[in-house]
Amino acid sequence: MGNDTQNETQNTATVNETIKDFGALKVPEDEASNIYCLTVIGQIEGHMLLPPQNKTTKYEHVIPQLVAIEQSSKIKGLLLIMNTVGGDVEAGLAIAEMIATMKKPSVALVLGGGHSIGVPMAVSADYSIIASSATMMIHPIRTNGLIISAPETYEYFEKMQQRVVRFITEHSHISEEDFKELMLNRGELTSDIGTVLVGKEAVDKGLMDAVGGVTDAIEKLNELMSGSDA
């Protein structure tokens, strides 16, 4: 009885930690499927902690998962499901770079929204799909709080912006000129600059590969996995 109680306590603690860390009751196991589903929900949290009421995806949780996926002999593909407002630029780019450099086939599915730094994350996969009702917001890098008004500060922001633009254009079918035109558009967002693309518009612009849903994403990923096994 003592061992049963101890095991039950340990299992409860494990479940509670899983809910706290991953927002899920149970993390998918290798033997359950050869596809790993990774979700990016809410705001991408980087080096600074966000308020506890914010729904966040913590990059220090995502990066170890990507390493484990790449090393696993049983996981054959990554399904990235996104509904994010963006967030920390460095953290988002770090995740996007890791996904882009993985050998395992990957498919990204944008549901709801893939805004701001979520855009490079969406195009980092081998194939990107957007739901017909989902949106993607493209705008220049923004910052909160006090900044030092000096030429070096603006040069730093320009370099960071160029990193984002370069990554997106290298991993999608949109040209740098067309992307910057969307990013600096002054006629669409009230009191701001940028562009919102809805569903098929993102595909027509060359940003995403196709319009679809979960079934389309899984079918495409299975196709990519079959090709990598050949």
N, C-alpha and C positions, 0 to 999 in steps of 0.2 A: 504493500500500500504506500510505503514511504517513497519508493522509487517512482511509482505511478504519479504521485502528487508532485514530486520533483520534476518529472518529465513534462507534466501538464503545465507547471509554472514556467519552465523553460520555453515550451512551445508558445505560450501566451506572450511571453516577453519577445520572442522572435517575431511573432505576428505584429505586435505593437510597434517594434522597430521598423518592420517592413512598411507599415502604414505611414509611419512618421517620415521615413526616408524617401520612399518611392510613391506614396499616394496610392498604393494598391494593396489588396489583401494578400496576394501571393505573386511573387516574381516568377514569370514563366521559366520553366526548367528546360534544359536541353532536350530531354527525352520526350517532352510534350509536343514539340514541333521543331522543324529545322529552320523556321523563320522566327527571328527575334523582333518583337514589336517594341519600339522605343517611342515614348510620347514626349513632346515638348509643348507644355501647356502654360498659359499665363505669361508672366514676365520672366525673362532670362536673367537670373541672378548671377552676378560676377563677384568681384572682390569686396563689394559693399553689401552688407545685409539689408534686405528690404523689410518694411514693416510686416509684422506677423499676419495682418489681415490680407496681405497680397498673395494671390496665387502665383507661385513661382516654380521655375525649373532651375535647379541648382547645378551649375556646370561641374562642380566637384563630385557630383553623383553621376553625371552623364559620362564623363571621360573614362572612369574605370569600367563602366558598362561597355563602352565601345572597345576598350582594350580586351575585355573578356570575350566579346563577340568575335573579334578578329582572331583570337587564340583558340577558340573552341573548334573542335573537330566535328561536332554534331550540328552546330548552327551553320547554315549554308547561305543565309541572306538576311538583310536588315530591312525592316519596314518602319520608316520614320513617319509618325503621324503628328501633325502640327496644328495648333491653334494658339498662336502667340501674338502679343502686341509688340514684341521686340524686347529690348533691354540692353544689357551691358555689351558694348561693341566688341571688346577684347574677348569676352567669354563666348559670344556668339560666333566670332571668327575662329576661335580655337576649336569649337565643336565642328564647325563647317569644314575646317581643314582636315580634321581627323576622319570625318565621314568620306571626304573626297579622296583621301589617300588609302582607304581600306581596300583590300583585295576582294573581300566578300561583296557580292552584288547588293545594291541598295536601291530602294524606291521610296520617294517622299510623297506623302499625301497631305495636302493643305486643306483642312476643314475649318470653316469659320473665318480664320484670318492667318496670314503669314506676313506680318508687317515689319518694317524697319530692318533690324539685323536678322529677322526671321527670313528675309529674302535670300541672302547668301546660304543660309542653312537649308532652305528648300531646294536650291539649285545644286547643292553639294552632292546629292545622290546621283546615281547613274541615270535615273529616270525620274521625272517629277510630274505629279498629277495634282490638279486642283479641282475641287468640287465646283459645280456650276454656280453656287451661291456664295462661294468663298471670296475673300478680297485680299489684295496685297497692296500695302501702302509703301510708296517709294518716296523718300525725302532725304535731304542732306543730314549729316550727323548733327545731333543736338546735344546740349549739355545742360545740367541743372546746377544752380549754385553760383558762387563767385569765381570768376576767372581773371587772370592777369592779362590786361589789355596791352600786349606787346607783340611785335612782329613774329617772335619765336612761337608764341601761342597759336597764332593763325597758321603759321607754317606747319605746326604739329597737326592741327585739325585738317589741313589740306592733305597731308601725307596719309593720315588715317582714312580720310574720305577716299583717296585714291586706292588704298588697299582694298576697301570694300567694293568699289567700282570694278577694279581689275579682277577680283575673285568672281564676281557675278558674271561679267562678260566672258571670262574664260571657261565658265561651267554652264553656260546657257547659249542660246542662239541669238541673243540681242547684242547689237553693236554698242560700243562705248558711247558713240555720239547719240544714239537713240535713247540709251539709258539715262544719260545726263540730261537730255531734253525732258524726259519724264520727271526726273529728280528735281529739276529747277523750274518746272511749270508753275506759273503764277496765277493761272486762271481757274483752278479747280478747287483748291482747299481754301476756305475762308480764313483770311488773315494769316496765311502761311503759304509755303511753296511745296510742291510735290504733286503726286498723282496717285489715285486709287484705281487699281485694275480689278475688275470683277470677272471671275471665272474665265470664260473664253477669251476675254480681252488680254489676259496674261499670256495665253497660248498664242494669240494672233501677234503679239509683240515679240514673241520669241523667248519669253522669260521662262515659261513652263512648257512641258512637252505635250500634255494632253489634259482634257477635261474628263473627270470620272469620279469613282468612289472607291470604297474599300475592296469590292470584288475585282475591279479593274486593276487596282494596285497589287493585290495578291497574285492575280493571273500574270501580270507583267513581271513580278518578282520571280515567280516560278519559271517563267520563260528565260529570264536572265540566269537563274541558277542552273537550268538545264544546259544552257550554252556554255557556262563555265565548267561544267562537269565533262563536256565533250572533249 
